[in-house]
Amino acid sequence: MPKAKGKKRRQKYSYNLNRKRLYRSARRRAAPRIACSHIRHAWDPTKSVAQNLAEMGLAGDPNKAVPIPKKDQLGMEVESDGWEQGKKTVRKPYVLNEMEYEASLPEKKSNTLSRDLIDYVRYMIQNHGENYKEMARDEKNYYQDTPKQIKRKINVYKNFYAEEYKDFIASLKQEKMDVQ
């Protein structure tokens, strides 16, 4: 059966369309992607990036913000004459203060181990104690870990869950005393 006419025809290229101008205007309208919420809320889209950052007391170019001291030919640092570039007034100091406060907060520890690894380590300690060679020959050693690898996993468990490990060892000692 014949195909409909004009279905496979190629589109003509429009030479009159200025694609560069279209691309530039689309980029100009797009706001910059800002990760920090403090900066995002204080951002003024009518101003340039450098003007916005200067108002917040931030630097756009780190090389200009903290200049490298110049050295003479002997390798000694040359003293500056004390003249600094004109300092701009910070109109939005709250942005800098909020960022400093957020940076000073302590980090939350997100060190966790998988439930399978915790169960594996507990099983090995419960059945073999500190004998890593015996642990390596155990039938539950599915991944065929070497004695050193098992020891490393147990040490990671000890570091991440120190209190839980102490309680576990104490319960094992209780069980041994009850059996005797």
JOJO-V972460 format. One record per backbone hydrogen bond with DSSP energy under -0.5 kcal/mol. NH is the residue of the N-H (numbers start at 1). CO is the residue of the C=O. E is the energy in kcal/mol with one decimal. If there is no record, write none. Layout:
NH;CO;E, NH;CO;E
//
This chain:
7;4;-1.1, 15;13;-0.8, 17;14;-0.6, 19;17;-1.0, 22;18;-1.3, 23;19;-2.3, 24;20;-2.6, 25;21;-2.3, 26;22;-1.8, 27;23;-2.0, 28;24;-2.2, 29;25;-1.7, 30;26;-1.2, 34;32;-0.6, 40;36;-2.1, 41;37;-2.1, 42;38;-1.3, 43;39;-0.9, 43;40;-0.5, 45;43;-0.6, 47;44;-1.6, 52;48;-2.4, 53;49;-2.6, 54;50;-2.2, 55;51;-2.1, 56;52;-1.3, 57;53;-0.7, 57;54;-0.7, 58;53;-2.9, 62;60;-0.5, 64;61;-0.8, 65;61;-1.7, 66;62;-2.1, 67;65;-0.5, 72;76;-2.3, 75;72;-1.5, 78;70;-2.6, 84;82;-0.6, 91;55;-0.7, 91;89;-0.8, 92;55;-2.8, 95;92;-1.0, 96;92;-0.6, 97;93;-2.3, 98;94;-2.5, 99;95;-2.1, 100;96;-2.3, 101;97;-2.3, 102;98;-2.4, 103;99;-2.0, 104;100;-1.5, 105;101;-0.8, 105;102;-0.5, 110;108;-0.5, 112;110;-0.9, 118;114;-2.1, 119;115;-2.5, 120;116;-2.4, 121;117;-2.6, 122;118;-2.5, 123;119;-2.4, 124;120;-2.4, 125;121;-2.5, 126;122;-2.7, 127;123;-2.3, 128;124;-2.5, 129;125;-1.8, 131;128;-1.9, 132;130;-1.2, 135;131;-1.5, 136;132;-1.9, 137;133;-1.0, 138;135;-1.1, 141;138;-1.3, 142;140;-2.1, 144;141;-1.3, 150;146;-2.3, 151;147;-2.4, 152;148;-2.4, 153;149;-2.1, 154;150;-2.3, 155;151;-2.4, 156;152;-2.2, 157;153;-2.1, 158;154;-2.5, 159;155;-2.3, 160;156;-2.5, 161;157;-2.5, 162;159;-0.5, 165;161;-2.2, 166;162;-2.2, 167;163;-2.3, 168;164;-2.2, 169;165;-2.6, 170;166;-2.4, 171;167;-2.3, 172;168;-1.8, 173;169;-2.1, 174;170;-2.0, 175;171;-2.1, 176;172;-2.0, 177;173;-2.1, 178;174;-2.3, 179;175;-2.1, 180;176;-1.8
//
